[in-house]
Amino acid sequence: MSTKIQKIIKNQQESYQNVFLKHRATCHQPTFHYDWWMFPQKVPAAIKVSAKSRSFAISDEDTKALLKHKQFTATYLRSIDKYLSNLEQYGWNDYDIRYAKMLHSLHQFLSVATLMKHDVDAKIQSKLQSLAQRATRFAEKNINMPSSLLKRGAIKLNKLIENQPLPQLSAKKNELIIAITAMLAVVAAFSLFSMPLYFLPLAFTGLLATKIAYENMRKSEKKCCLENKSKELPPKRIDAVKRDKRSANDASHPQKKKDKEYSLDDVQPENGIKSRLRKRG
């Protein structure tokens, strides 16, 4: 494991213990600085960030290593769940840059997990997909004036969600079905040669019930997946906000411009109490 990966995991665990667990109601606020190791991601060379922030940037290979680290993965999923839960409970806090980082991080981890297929636990893949759907829905419903960085992250994540494969039966389910079928087949064979004829319908009924149960399980999983897809809002662009709403927001927040870009860095004020966004001209 590289020094960078060890550093990310160490910082992640410290922030989770000292921020997410100790400040449950306010851990989503810009008061705290933890974005780069709680939501790690790629940072293109063209993006302007500090040297310290860039030291936490990860590649696809780094992402694979993190996905295989059980402690990191469990904390990563819990942290995003808590972050979204607080925003859903207390409302949007206008801290655009952190949400944008979270979307880009989710896109990277879900993309790599999808490519890794059998090397990643199916539960992790499912949880990542669920959080991604939840994150894009919240953005579409609650963020009326997203930065271009946030819009790009949400659009990419929506496309990735739409292309996710249908869930497959797990190996344990397959083994269970095979075991039950084999057992009933033995009972049926035994019934044919050793039991009275009136037991034959019972044996054949067991085999038929197993077949029906297997087919129903497949249909149920496919239906569940389709229902999850249908719950997603239509694939609309997040930047397609009503003009009247934009005008009202512009009037109340004159400092916000339609096409203003934000850097990926949080600018820490001198008093160290609150983070704010640094605008790129």
C-alpha positions as CSV (number, residue, x, y, z in Angstrom):
1,M,0.0,0.0,0.0
2,S,1.4,3.4,-1.0
3,T,2.2,6.2,1.4
4,K,-0.5,8.3,-0.3
5,I,-3.2,5.6,0.3
6,Q,-2.1,5.2,3.9
7,K,-2.3,9.0,4.4
8,I,-5.8,9.2,2.9
9,I,-7.0,6.4,5.1
10,K,-5.4,7.9,8.3
11,N,-7.0,11.3,7.6
12,Q,-10.3,9.8,6.8
13,Q,-10.5,7.8,10.0
14,E,-9.5,10.9,12.1
15,S,-12.1,13.1,10.4
16,Y,-14.8,10.5,10.8
17,Q,-14.1,10.1,14.5
18,N,-13.6,13.8,15.3
19,V,-16.1,15.4,12.9
20,F,-18.8,13.0,11.7
21,L,-19.3,11.2,15.1
22,K,-18.6,14.2,17.4
23,H,-20.5,16.8,15.4
24,R,-23.4,14.8,13.9
25,A,-25.7,17.7,13.3
26,T,-23.1,20.0,11.8
27,C,-20.6,17.8,10.1
28,H,-21.9,18.8,6.7
29,Q,-21.2,22.5,7.2
30,P,-18.2,24.4,5.8
31,T,-16.9,24.8,9.3
32,F,-14.9,21.6,8.8
33,H,-12.3,20.8,6.2
34,Y,-12.1,17.2,5.1
35,D,-13.2,17.0,1.4
36,W,-10.0,15.7,-0.1
37,W,-9.7,12.5,2.0
38,M,-13.4,11.9,2.7
39,F,-14.3,12.2,-1.0
40,P,-11.0,11.4,-2.8
41,Q,-10.9,11.8,-6.6
42,K,-8.8,12.5,-9.7
43,V,-7.6,16.0,-10.1
44,P,-6.7,16.9,-13.7
45,A,-3.5,18.9,-14.3
46,A,-5.5,21.8,-15.7
47,I,-7.5,22.2,-12.5
48,K,-6.0,24.8,-10.1
49,V,-5.5,23.4,-6.6
50,S,-2.9,23.8,-3.9
51,A,0.0,21.4,-3.7
52,K,-1.4,20.0,-0.4
53,S,-4.8,19.3,-2.0
54,R,-3.2,17.7,-5.1
55,S,-1.2,15.3,-2.8
56,F,-4.6,13.6,-2.0
57,A,-5.5,13.1,-5.7
58,I,-6.0,9.5,-6.7
59,S,-5.7,7.5,-9.9
60,D,-7.9,4.5,-11.0
61,E,-5.3,2.2,-9.4
62,D,-5.4,4.0,-6.1
63,T,-9.2,3.8,-6.3
64,K,-9.0,0.0,-6.7
65,A,-6.7,-0.2,-3.7
66,L,-9.2,1.8,-1.6
67,L,-12.2,-0.2,-2.7
68,K,-10.4,-3.4,-1.5
69,H,-9.7,-1.8,1.9
70,K,-12.7,-2.8,4.1
71,Q,-12.2,-0.1,6.7
72,F,-11.9,2.7,4.2
73,T,-14.8,1.5,2.1
74,A,-17.2,1.2,5.1
75,T,-16.3,4.6,6.3
76,Y,-16.6,6.1,2.8
77,L,-20.1,4.8,2.4
78,R,-21.2,5.9,5.9
79,S,-19.7,9.4,5.5
80,I,-21.5,10.1,2.2
81,D,-24.8,8.7,3.7
82,K,-24.4,11.0,6.7
83,Y,-23.5,14.0,4.6
84,L,-26.6,13.5,2.4
85,S,-28.8,12.8,5.4
86,N,-27.9,16.1,7.0
87,L,-28.5,18.0,3.8
88,E,-31.9,16.3,3.4
89,Q,-32.8,17.0,7.0
90,Y,-31.5,20.6,7.5
91,G,-31.6,21.8,3.9
92,W,-29.1,22.9,1.3
93,N,-26.2,24.9,2.8
94,D,-25.0,26.7,-0.3
95,Y,-21.6,25.0,0.0
96,D,-21.4,24.1,-3.7
97,I,-17.7,23.0,-3.9
98,R,-18.0,20.2,-1.3
99,Y,-21.1,18.7,-3.0
100,A,-19.3,18.9,-6.4
101,K,-16.3,17.0,-5.0
102,M,-18.6,14.4,-3.5
103,L,-20.3,13.9,-6.9
104,H,-17.0,13.5,-8.8
105,S,-15.7,11.1,-6.1
106,L,-18.8,9.0,-6.3
107,H,-18.5,8.9,-10.1
108,Q,-14.9,7.7,-9.8
109,F,-15.6,5.0,-7.2
110,L,-18.7,3.7,-9.0
111,S,-17.0,3.6,-12.4
112,V,-14.0,1.7,-11.1
113,A,-16.2,-0.7,-9.0
114,T,-18.2,-1.4,-12.1
115,L,-15.0,-2.3,-14.1
116,M,-13.7,-4.4,-11.3
117,K,-16.9,-6.6,-11.4
118,H,-16.2,-9.7,-9.3
119,D,-13.3,-8.1,-7.4
120,V,-15.7,-5.9,-5.5
121,D,-18.4,-7.0,-3.1
122,A,-21.8,-6.8,-4.7
123,K,-23.1,-5.0,-1.6
124,I,-20.5,-2.2,-2.0
125,Q,-21.5,-1.8,-5.7
126,S,-25.2,-1.7,-4.8
127,K,-24.6,0.9,-2.0
128,L,-22.5,3.1,-4.3
129,Q,-25.2,3.0,-6.9
130,S,-27.9,3.9,-4.3
131,L,-25.9,6.8,-2.9
132,A,-25.2,8.1,-6.5
133,Q,-29.0,8.1,-7.3
134,R,-29.7,9.8,-4.0
135,A,-27.0,12.5,-4.6
136,T,-28.2,13.3,-8.1
137,R,-31.8,13.5,-7.0
138,F,-31.0,15.9,-4.2
139,A,-29.0,18.1,-6.6
140,E,-31.9,18.3,-9.1
141,K,-34.4,19.1,-6.5
142,N,-32.5,21.5,-4.2
143,I,-29.6,23.2,-6.0
144,N,-31.0,25.9,-8.2
145,M,-27.7,27.6,-9.2
146,P,-25.0,25.0,-9.3
147,S,-21.5,25.8,-10.4
148,S,-20.2,24.3,-13.6
149,L,-18.1,21.8,-11.7
150,L,-21.2,20.5,-9.8
151,K,-23.2,20.4,-13.0
152,R,-20.5,18.3,-14.8
153,G,-20.3,15.9,-11.9
154,A,-24.1,15.4,-11.7
155,I,-24.4,14.9,-15.5
156,K,-21.6,12.3,-15.6
157,L,-23.0,10.5,-12.5
158,N,-26.5,10.4,-14.0
159,K,-25.1,8.8,-17.3
160,L,-23.2,6.3,-15.3
161,I,-26.3,5.3,-13.3
162,E,-28.3,4.8,-16.4
163,N,-25.7,2.4,-17.8
164,Q,-25.4,0.3,-14.7
165,P,-26.0,-3.5,-15.4
166,L,-28.9,-5.4,-13.9
167,P,-28.0,-7.1,-10.6
168,Q,-27.1,-10.8,-10.9
169,L,-27.9,-13.6,-8.6
170,S,-25.2,-14.0,-6.0
171,A,-23.1,-17.1,-5.7
172,K,-24.8,-18.0,-2.4
173,K,-28.3,-17.8,-3.9
174,N,-27.2,-20.0,-6.8
175,E,-25.7,-22.5,-4.4
176,L,-28.8,-22.6,-2.3
177,I,-31.1,-23.1,-5.3
178,I,-28.9,-25.9,-6.6
179,A,-28.8,-27.6,-3.2
180,I,-32.6,-27.5,-2.7
181,T,-33.2,-28.7,-6.3
182,A,-30.8,-31.6,-5.8
183,M,-32.4,-32.6,-2.5
184,L,-35.9,-32.6,-4.0
185,A,-34.6,-34.6,-6.9
186,V,-33.3,-37.2,-4.5
187,V,-36.6,-37.3,-2.7
188,A,-38.4,-37.7,-6.0
189,A,-36.2,-40.6,-7.1
190,F,-36.5,-42.2,-3.7
191,S,-40.3,-41.8,-3.9
192,L,-40.5,-43.5,-7.3
193,F,-38.9,-46.7,-6.1
194,S,-39.5,-46.9,-2.4
195,M,-42.7,-45.1,-1.5
196,P,-46.4,-45.7,-2.2
197,L,-47.7,-44.1,-5.4
198,Y,-49.7,-41.5,-3.6
199,F,-46.4,-39.8,-2.5
200,L,-45.4,-39.2,-6.1
201,P,-47.5,-36.0,-6.5
202,L,-45.8,-34.6,-3.4
203,A,-42.3,-35.2,-4.9
204,F,-43.2,-33.7,-8.3
205,T,-44.9,-30.7,-6.5
206,G,-41.6,-30.0,-4.7
207,L,-39.6,-29.9,-7.9
208,L,-42.2,-27.7,-9.5
209,A,-42.2,-25.3,-6.5
210,T,-38.4,-25.0,-6.7
211,K,-38.6,-24.1,-10.4
212,I,-41.3,-21.5,-9.8
213,A,-39.4,-20.1,-6.8
214,Y,-36.2,-19.7,-8.9
215,E,-38.1,-17.9,-11.7
216,N,-39.9,-15.6,-9.2
217,M,-36.6,-14.7,-7.7
218,R,-35.2,-13.7,-11.0
219,K,-38.3,-11.7,-11.9
220,S,-38.2,-10.0,-8.5
221,E,-34.6,-8.9,-8.8
222,K,-35.2,-7.6,-12.3
223,K,-38.4,-5.7,-11.2
224,C,-36.5,-4.2,-8.2
225,C,-33.8,-2.9,-10.6
226,L,-36.4,-1.4,-12.9
227,E,-38.3,0.2,-10.0
228,N,-35.0,1.8,-8.9
229,K,-34.5,3.2,-12.4
230,S,-38.1,4.5,-12.5
231,K,-37.6,6.4,-9.3
232,E,-34.8,8.4,-10.8
233,L,-36.0,11.8,-12.0
234,P,-36.0,12.3,-15.8
235,P,-32.5,12.8,-17.2
236,K,-32.8,16.6,-17.3
237,R,-29.9,18.9,-17.2
238,I,-29.4,20.5,-13.8
239,D,-28.7,23.8,-15.3
240,A,-32.1,23.9,-16.9
241,V,-33.7,26.0,-14.1
242,K,-36.7,28.2,-14.7
243,R,-35.7,31.8,-15.7
244,D,-38.0,33.4,-13.2
245,K,-36.4,31.4,-10.4
246,R,-32.9,32.4,-11.7
247,S,-33.9,36.0,-11.8
248,A,-35.3,35.9,-8.2
249,N,-32.1,34.2,-7.0
250,D,-29.9,36.6,-8.8
251,A,-31.7,39.5,-7.2
252,S,-31.4,38.1,-3.7
253,H,-27.8,36.9,-4.3
254,P,-26.2,39.5,-6.7
255,Q,-22.7,38.0,-6.0
256,K,-23.7,34.8,-7.8
257,K,-23.2,34.8,-11.6
258,K,-24.6,32.4,-14.1
259,D,-21.4,31.2,-15.6
260,K,-19.0,31.8,-12.7
261,E,-16.4,29.1,-12.3
262,Y,-15.1,27.9,-8.9
263,S,-11.7,26.4,-8.2
264,L,-11.6,23.0,-6.4
265,D,-9.9,24.5,-3.3
266,D,-11.5,25.7,-0.2
267,V,-10.1,29.1,0.9
268,Q,-9.6,29.2,4.6
269,P,-10.2,32.6,6.1
270,E,-7.7,34.0,8.6
271,N,-9.8,33.2,11.6
272,G,-10.0,29.6,10.5
273,I,-13.6,29.2,11.5
274,K,-15.4,29.0,8.1
275,S,-14.4,28.0,4.6
276,R,-15.6,29.9,1.5
277,L,-15.3,29.4,-2.2
278,R,-12.5,31.0,-4.2
279,K,-13.7,32.3,-7.6
280,R,-11.7,32.0,-10.7
281,G,-12.0,35.0,-12.9
